Amino acid sequence: MFRASHISLFLFLCLPFGITFGQAYLIDNPYIINHSKTAYKGGIENWGVITTSKGFVYFANNEGLLKFNGSDWSLYKLPNKTIVRSVVLDTLSQRIYVGGQDEVGYFFPNFKGELVYQSIKEKLPPNFRSIEDVWEIQIAGDAVIFRSVNKIFFYAKNVIKTLDTNTSSINFMKYVDGTIYYGDPGKGIYKIEGSLVAFLPGSEIFKGNRIFEIIKLSNNKLLFITEKEGIYLYENNVFAPFLKLKSLNDAILSSGVMVNANLIAIGSVLQGIIFIDTLGNYKFSLTKKQGLQTNSIISLAVDNNGNLWAGTTNGIEQILINSPYSIIYPDSELQGAVYAVKIFQDKLFVGTNNGLFYTDWPKDNDGYTTSTFKKVANSSGQVWALDILKGDLFMGHNNGAFQIIDNTAIKISNDYVGTWRFVDLPDENKMMTGTYLGFQLYKKTGRLWKFEKIIDGFTESARIITKDKFNNIWVSHPYRGVYKITLKDDFSAVKMIKNYGKANGLPSDMSNYVTKMEDAIYVNGETGIYI
């Protein structure tokens, strides 16, 4: 064997993700990185999340302010060691403002780059210095606004003032393009522009319902995300249902963010993250079944790579929604190991240690798949391989050799010797298999293939097997090198065997993997690739 240089082997599967409305499982999902409480060493709940242009992510956490720099976590506690309820970045001053329980202030890096805390609570008017929880905090131009249970405060030029809201209770606040919107649970929605307070006509429909987020679609279009009544579009001073579905009412919405120009992510308490487009069409969902640690989402943000972060009631989710790669769990919650993938007759087949699964492969016009995985009948157990030979699909299985016909696995071997792979032969009605104990020969009779005989002369396991252009069979052995095998003309038995190992040019008898590329045979050994 001769050393082959400058050879690179790279195999990947890249699929768009999505499902149609109806709460079917996702065919394939964006890759989700779970950050657990154990990993970040903070509290279990994360009430707010912000991202920065430098790639840092900050969370308003039960135990303080969490910082993630891409590899390491840091926790910064408030002086009174209470929950951080809200967080926002002032990009001009680079201060990270936080609202806690009876505490408000900001973190700022010192000369060492370490975050230090500065409280601004003492700047509150004396009769408002007991502020309970600061649920929301936002940047409004060169000022900071924050909300407690019954007051909105305005911090600018080192002075904090209270805003006249004409209400005794406030359940949300949002600053959008110079306007402060806030909710009175008993009346509806108000807005503050300059020093003027005005009630939004038509917003009485939100009485008794909480607004959790306002998303700007365009200069004259706002989305109001409600807790229990879905999503409303506010346009030309009129509220209209944007996405008002019973399934959303049951979800209990909690947060929302624009992922990109065409996609909106909606956080919920009971149904994970729901994705819609900017026209109000449902696209897909991510739940615990697709890899989230919990279905209870509290906060959402998008980083400068276009990926989504979610603060939850049980950890943090990093969702690589902008990645070209996605992950498939054909066996749903079982999430078994995948051993084989083939597209055959407009269906995607995936072999796992839990059996063989299939789904329709064509996509709709938006690139979203429109069906779910089903299990191939009679395929339970360990699937090793899928091969397409002579127009038919075959499954190598721990229980033998199977032919897949009409989404059913039909056993074609006559014993229970496990089958690794299927190999084509230069006879249109014959093929062979590599098994746990050598080779087997098969012949086609009508539509079905049938076992003909054991091929005599080779009894080693033939898991890694291929055929060269001269019809020689090549087999890798875990600790005996590589076999080159020539069969008799009728394929009934082995005619000649040659072994390649340490004595024949390979660096070792172990860890040699044979493969075929462009009619050439290569061996990937311990120290390189050989030809």
N, C-alpha and C positions, 0 to 999 in steps of 0.2 A: 504493500500500500504506500502511496506517496502523499506527503503533506500538501494540503490545498491552502493557499493563502488568499487573503482578501475576500473571504466569503462571509456573508452576513445573512442570518436567517431570522425573520421576524414575522410572526403571525398574530393578527389581532382581529377582533370582531367589533365593528363600530355601527351602532344602531340608533335611530331617533327614538325617543320615548313618547308614550302617550296612550290614551284610551278614549273612547267615545263616552258620552254621558249615559248614565245608567249604573254608575258605580261598579262597573266590571273591574277586575284586577288589571293593573298595568301589565302590558306585554313585557316591556322593559323599562327600567327606571334609571333616573340619574343616580350616579354613585353618591351614597350618603355616608359621611364620616360621623360616627357617634362620639361625642365628647361627654363622658360621664362625670358625675360628681367626684368620683375617685380620681379621675384624670386631672381635673382642674382644681381639685382641693378647695372647693367653695360650697356654697349652699345649693340646695337642689333646684330652686326656682330662679328663673332669669326673666326679670320684668321688662327690660329694655335692652336694645342692642344698637350700636352704631359702628360704622366702619370708617377708616380714614384713607386718604390718598397714599399714605406710606405703607398700607397693608395691615395696619393694626386693627384689631376688633376689640371693642369694649362692651361689657355686659353689666347691667344693673342687677346685681345678684343678692340673694338673701343675706350673704355675709359681707358684702362690700362691693367695690368696683373690681371686676375681673378684666384682665388684659391678656390678649393672646397675640404674640408676635409672629405666628406662623409655625412655631415649634415649641415654645415654652409659655406656660401660664404664670401670671402673677396676680395676687389678691391684695387690694388696698382697702383697709377698713375705715369706716367713719369714726370720728372721735367717740361717739356714744355707742359704737359697735352695733348699729341697727341695720335694718334692711335698706338697700338702695333700691328705690322704686322707679327712678327715671334717670336718664343720662342723655346728654347732647354735647356735641363738639362745636365750639366757637372757632371757626376756621381762621378768623382774623387774629385773635389773641392766642390761639392754640390751647385755650383753657377747656377742660372737660368738666362741664357743670353737671352736678348730680343732685337729686332730691332724695332725701331719706325719710326716716320717721323722726319728726321734730328736728330736722336738720336740713340745711341747704348750703351749698358752697361749690367749690371747684378744685380740681386737681390740676397741677401744673408742674412740668419737669424742672428740677433744680439744675445747678451747674454740672452735676454728675449725670444728668439725664434721668434721675429717679423722680417718680411722681410724689409730690407732697400736697397735703390738703390745706385749703384755706376756707374757713367757714365765713358765710356772709349773714348768718342768722342774726347777729347782733345789730345789723343794719335795718332789720324789720321794725316797723312802728311798734312802740312798747306794748300796745294792747293786742298785737297780733303775733307775739313771739312764741306762742305755743301753737304750732302750725300742724300738728299731727303728721299725716303722710303727705309728701309732695309727690303726687301721682304723675304729673307731667311737667316737663321743663323743655323750653324751646328757645331758639335764637330768633329774635325779631329785629333785623337790621343790626344796629349797634347796641341793642338792649337784650336782656334776658327776661323771659316771662315764665312764671311757674304757677302751678295750681295746687291748692290744698282742697279739702272737702267742700269748703264754702267760700273760698276767696281766690282771686287771680292777682298775682303780684307782678310788678314791673320794676326791673332792676336796670338802672342806667346811670352813668357818671357817679358811681359809688353810692347811689341812693336807691332805696327800695320804697315804692309807693304801692298802695292798693288801688285796683281799678274798680270803678263803680259799675257793678254788673246788674243791678236791679233784681237780684235774686238771692235767696238764702241758702241755696244748695246748687252745687255744680258737679256734674258727673263726667264731663270731658272738656278738653280745650285743644285747639289746633290753630296754628298760625299759618296762613296761606297768602302769599303775595300782598302783604301789608294789612291784612284783615285777620282779626282774632275771632274765631268761632268758638262758642261754648254752649253747653247744654244745660238746661234746667229740667230735671226729671219730671216736673209737674206741668211744664208749659210747652217746651220745644227747644228751638235753637235760636240763639242770639248772635249778633256780630258786633264787633267794636272796630270802627274805622276812625282813627284819630281820637277825638274825645267823644264821638257820637256812638251811642248804643242803640241798636235797632233789632226788633224781632223779625225773624225770617218768616214771611207769610207762607202758610202751607206746612210749616215744620211742626205744627201741633200733632201731626200723625206720629211723631216720635215721642209723644207723652208716654211715660212709663217704660221707655225703651232707651237703652244706652247707645250712644255713638262711640265707636272705638277708634275710627280712623277716617280721615278725609284724604282722598287721593286726587291730585290734579291731573285731568286728562288733557285739557287744553285751556286757553285763556278764559273761556266762558263755560267750561264743563268741569264739575267736581263730582266725585263719587263719595257718598256717605255710606260707610260700612256700619250696619247696626248689629246689635247683639243677637236679636231674635227675629228680625223682620227682613233679613236679606240685605241687598245693596240697592241704593237709590242714586239716580242721576239728578244733579241739580244744574239746570240749564235755563237761562232766560228767566230767572226767578221762579222757576217751577220745579217741584220734586216729582219724579216719575220712577216707577220700579225699573231697575237696570238688570238685576238678576235676583228675582224674588221667587225662590223655589222652596218647596216644603223641606227638601233635604237640607237646605242651608239653614232654615229655621231650627231644625233639630240639631244642627251642628254647633250652634252658639258661637257666633263669630267673635274674634278677639283682636285682630290686627290685619294689616294689609300693606303691600308695597308694590311699586312698579318694578318688575324684574327687568324688562326691556321695553322697547317701543310698542311691542305687540302683546306682551304677556303680563298679567297681574297675579300675584300670589296672595291668597287670603288665608290667614290663620284662624283656626277654630279650636274650641275646647274639647269637642267630642269626635271630630272627623279629620284631624290632621290638617294638612295644607291643601287648599283647593285652588286650582289654577284656571283662570278665565282669560279670554282675550279682551281687547279694548272695545269690542262691540257687545260684550255681555254674553258671549258664548262659552259654555263650560268646556274645558279641555281635558283635564285629568286631575287626579288627586294623589297625594302621598300620605300614607297612614302607617301604623305600626306594622301592618302586613307587608309593606314595601321597605321596611328597614328603619323607620323612626323608633326612638326609644319609648315614645308615648304619643297618643293622639291629641294631647292637650298642649296647644301652642299658645304662647303669651305674646311674643314679639318677633318681628321680622326685619331684616335689612339685607341689602345687596352690596357686595364688596366691589372693589375696582377691577376685579376679574370677571364680573358679571355673575358671580355665584351667590347663592342664597344662604343666609344664616338665620337660624331659628332659635330663640330662647323658649324653653318649655318648662313645664312643671316637673320635669325629670331629666335635666341635663340640657345639652346644647347640640344642635344639628348643623353640620356643614354640608350643604347640598350642592354638588358640582353640576349645577344645571346648565352651565355654559360649556361644559366639557364635551368633546366629540364622542366620548365613551359612555356607555351605559351598562347596566347590569340586568341580567335576566334570571328570574327565579321561576322556571316552568312548573315546579312542584309547589309553588306558593310558600306557605309557612314552613314547609319541611326544609327548604333551602339546601337541598342535597348537592353533592359535588357533581359537576358536569364533566362528562368524559367524551362526548361526541356531539357534533352538530352537522346537519345536512339539510339542504333545501331540495325538495323532491315533489314534483307535480303540484307546484304552487302552495306548498306547505313547508313550514319550518319544523324540523324534527330535532329534539334535544334529548340525548341519552344521559341519564343520571344514575346514581346509586339507588334511586327509588323507582326506577322504571323509565319508560320512553314516553315523552310528551310531544304533542304537536299543536300547531296553530296555523290558521290561514296566513299566507305570507304577503299577498298584495296589500298595498297601503291606499288610503284615501287621498284626496287631493292636497290635504294639509300635511301629509306625512305621518299622520297618526294611525296606528293599527286599530282594527275594528273588531277584534275578537279576542277570546281568551284561550289559554292552554287547556287541552284535554289529554287524558291519559290514553295511550294506545292499549287496547284490550290485550290481556295475556302477556303483559310486558313487565310485571312487577319484579323488582330485584335489581341486581347489579348489571347495568349495561356497560359494555366495554368499548364498542365501536359501532359505527354506521358506515356502510359502504354501498355505493351505487355501481352495479355491474350489469352490463348488457340490458340496460333499461329497467332494472329491478332494484328495489331497496332491501338491504339485508342488515340484520342486527346481530352483532356479537354479544353474547350474554353469558353470565355465569352458569346458566342452565343449558347452554348449547347454542346452535345456530338457528336463526329465525328469518323468515321472509315476511316483509310488511306488505299486506294486501288489504285495501279498504280500511285502513286505520286499525288493523288487527295484526298481532304478531302470531304467525303460524310457524310452529316448530318444524324444521326440516331435517334436523339431526336425529339419529335413532338411539342416542344414549344421553347421558347427563354430563359428558365431558365439556367443560366450559370452552367457549369459542372466543378467540381474540379478534381475528380479522378475516376478510374475504379477499381472495386474489384471483384476478382474471387469468384465463388460460387461452391459448391460440386455437380453441375449438368453440364455435358459437354456442354449443349446448353444454359446455363444461366449465367448472370453476373449482377452486380449492379453498380450504380454510386453514388458518393456523390456530391450533387448539392448545389446551393445557398439556397435551401428550402427543405432539407432532402434527401431521397433516391429515385432512380428510378430503375426499373427492366427491363432487356433486354433479348431477346431470339434470338438465331441464326436460320435464315431461309436461307438455301443454303449457299452462301458465305457471305451474308450481315446480320448484326445484326440489330434488330428492337426493338423499344420501345414497352414494354408490358403493364406496369402500374406504377403508383406512389406507392411506398411501404408505406402503411398507418402506422401512429403512431409516426412519428418523422419528425419535420418540421424545425429543426435548420440547420444552415449552416454546411456542412460536408467537410470542406477544408482539414483538417488533419485527415485522416481515414486509418485504417488498419484492418486486420482480424487475429485472433489467430488460433491455431491449433484445437480448438473446434468449429470453425466457428462463434465465437462471433465477432461482429463488434465493434471496438473502435473508438471513435470520440473525438477530442479535441475541446473545445469551448474557445473562447478568454477570457471569464470572468465567466464561469460557471463550470469550472473544466473539468473532463473527463467522457464521457459516455461509459458504457459497454452495448451493445445492443444485445439481442438474437432475431433472426427472427423465424417466424413460419416455419414449415417444407417445405412449398411450397414457401417461401420467399415473400409472398404477403403482409405481415404486420409484425409489431413489436410484439413480444411475451412478452418481458420483458426488462426494462431499469433500470440500476443501475448507480448512479452518484457518482463519486469520486471527492472530493474537500477538502477544509480545514477541514471539519467535518469528513473526512474519511482517514486521514493520509497524505494528501498533505499539504505543507506549506501555500498554497494560492489557491484561486479559479481561479486566473489569470495566464497567461503565462505558461500553461502546454502543452507540445508537446509530443504526443504519437507516438511511433514507435515500429517496430517489428524487433528483431534480434535473429536468431537461435531458432525460435519457441517460444521465450519469449517476453512479452510485457513490454516495459520500458516507463517511463514518465520523460521527462526532465523538471524539475520545476525551480522555481526561485532560489533555494538554492542547487540543486543537481539533481541526477538521481535516480528515484525510480522504484521498480519492484513489 
